[in-house]
Amino acid sequence: MPHWLQLMLDSLPTLLWAALIFTVPLTLLSFAFGLFVGLVAALVRLFGPKPLVAVVRFYIWIFRGTPLLVQLFLIFYGLPSVGILLDAFSAALIGFTLNIGAYTSEIIRAVIGSVPKGQWEAAYSIGMTWSQAMRRTILPQAGRVAVPPLSNTFISLVKDTSLAAAITVPEMFQAAQRIVATTYEPLILYIEAAALYLALSSVLSALQTRLEKRLNRYGGFLEARS
């Protein structure tokens, strides 16, 4: 068996374990919390009082306008200077959540705004309150439109979790770095790590396509084209 293949096979369990224990949980938790933050931020932008709108706009401006790696460094290495100590995983989770929240808030704001005004009027005409109209009429319609951009954000997050290695989170990429430090085979190990990220992204992309087709089964461009 070639040396490079044997090295890949030997390191594969370690990389998969790191992905299972750190990469996948970090991705799922960050996206779930970020989606909640984004929904709240979007609703404030659309319907909140002006002072809160200004705060949310400032938050979005900061986190969309600065690099994610810098944000992680500020949270993990900078906050201890003011007495806030966080372990690496918690710092990464907070950083990814706030970053994802800023981006998803703009997606959610746009898709809610894309729902025709007549849908609001129809909901009110049958006696719904604002919250009922939002929950039963607006969000279900907006959710279908939001699936593609939110899915793309989720897939990007899977890859971005590799940045957590910079703040010592022992996720998959850092596991590869540690093996490189003992084997001195960076090309082979980094190709293997890249292949695993590619496999995860490919699976998620396939699931995204199936979900989009399912949501468009009652009509729309995808079904008309097929």
N, C-alpha and C positions, 0 to 999 in steps of 0.2 A: 504493500500500500504506500502511495507517495507520502512524503513527510508532511506536506501541506494539508492533505486530506486527513491524515491521522491527527494533526494538531487541531483541525476544525472539529473533528468528532470528539476529541478529548475535552475541548473547551465548550462544546455545545450545551451540556447539562448545566454548567455554571452560568452561561448567558441566559438560558431559558429560565433558570431559577430566579435570577436577578430580575428578569422581565416579569415573572409571575408575582414576585414579592413586592417589587417597588415600581416598575414602569407601569404596569397595568393599573394597580390601585391609584397611583399618582394621577394617571390620565383620567380615570373614571371619576375620582373625587373632585379633581380640579374642574372638569367639565360640568359636573352636576352643580357644584357650588357657583361656578362662573356663570352658568345659565341662569341660576336664581338671581345672582347679582345683576346680570344683564337685563332680566325681565323687570326687576324693580327699577333699575336705572332708566330703562326705556319708558316705563309708565310715568315716572317722575318727569322725564323730558317732555312727554306728551300732555300730561294732565296735572302736573304738580305746580305748586306756587313758585313764583319767580326766584326767591332765595334758594330753594332746594334745586331748582333747575340750574342755577348758576354753579352750585356745588357739584352737581353731577357732570355738567359740562367741563368743569375744571378737572375732575377725576378722569374723564374720558380723554381729555386733551393730554394729560400727563402720561397715562399708560399707553395710549396709542402713539405718542410722539417720542417715546424713549425706548431704547433696546431692551428686550426681555432679559438679556444677560445682566445688564446694568441694574435692572430692578431686583433681580435675585441677589446680586452682590450687596445692594443697599439694604435689603431686608436681613440677609444672613450675617454680613460683616459690618454693616453700618449701624443697625439698631442696637447692638450691644454697647455702643458708645453712649447711648442715652439710657442704658439700664434695661433694655428689652432683650432678653436672651431666648433664642429659639433653636431647637434642634434642626438639623439639616432638612429632614423630611417636612416638618411643619413650615419652615421658611419657604421651601419650594412650593408647597401646597398653597400658601398664602399668595406667593408671587404669581403662580400660574392662574389662580382663581381671579385675582384682580385684573390680570392681563386679559384673560378670556372674557371676563365680565365687561370690560371696556369694548371689546370688539363685538360680542354678541348683543350688547345693548343697541348698537347701531343697526344690526341686522333686524332685531325684533322691532325697533322703532320704525324701520322702513316697511316691514311687512304689515304691521298694524296700520300704518298710514296708507297702505295700498288697498285696504278693504274699503269698498265704496261707501260713501256716506249713507246711501239708501239702506244699507244693512243695519246701521244704527237706528235709522228712522223706523224700519220695519220691526226691530226688536222693541223699541219704545212703544210702538203702536199697539202691541199686544200686551202691554203692561209690565214689561221687564224693567228692573232697575238697572243702573249703570253696571253694577257688578255682575248681574245676571246676563246682561247683553254681552259684556266682555267675555265671560266664562263660557256661555253657551253658543254665541254667534260669532264674535269677532276672533277670539283666539283659535278656535278650530279652523277657520278659514285661513288665518294668518299662518298657522302652524304648517299647513301644506306647502305654502310658498317658502317658508323658512327652512324646510328640510334640506335642500341642496347646499345653501351657504353654511348652515350650522354643521352639516356633515363634513364639509370641507374644513371647517374650523376644528372639528374633532380630530380629523385625520392629521392635520398640521400639528395639533397638540401632541399626538403620539410621537412624532418626530422631535418636537421641541423639548420633550422631557429629557432628551440627551443632555440638554444644557444644565440639568440638575447635577450632573457629574462635577461641574465647576464649583459647586458648594458642598461637595463630598457626599451627596446622596448616592448610595451604592446600587444605582440602577444598572440597566444593561450595558450602557456605554462605558460606565466606570468599571464594571466587571471586565470588559474587554481591555481597558487600559491597565488594569491590575495584572491580567494575564500577559499582556505585552511587556510589562516591567520585568517579568520572570523568564519569558521565552525569547525576547528580543525579535519578535516576528510581527512588527506593526502592520505590514501590508496584508498578511493573511487574516489576522484577527479583526482588523478594521473592515475588511471586505466582508467577513462573516457577520459582523455587527450590522453593517449596511444591508446585507441580504435579509437579516431578520427584521429590520425596520421596514424594508421593502415588502416582505411577506405580510407583515401586519397591515401595512397600508393597502396592499392589494386586496386582502380579505375585507377590510372595511369599505373599500371602494366598491367591491362587488355587492356587499350588503346595502350600500347606499343606492346603487342602481336598482336593486330589487325593491327597496322601499319606495323609491320614486315611481317605479312602474305600478306598484300596488296602489299608491295614492292617486295615480292618474288613470286607474282602471275604468272610471266612469266618464272619461273624456280628457281632452287636453292634447297637447302637441305630441307627446311621446306615443300615445296610443294611436293618434291619427297617422303618424309616420309609419308605425308598424303595420 
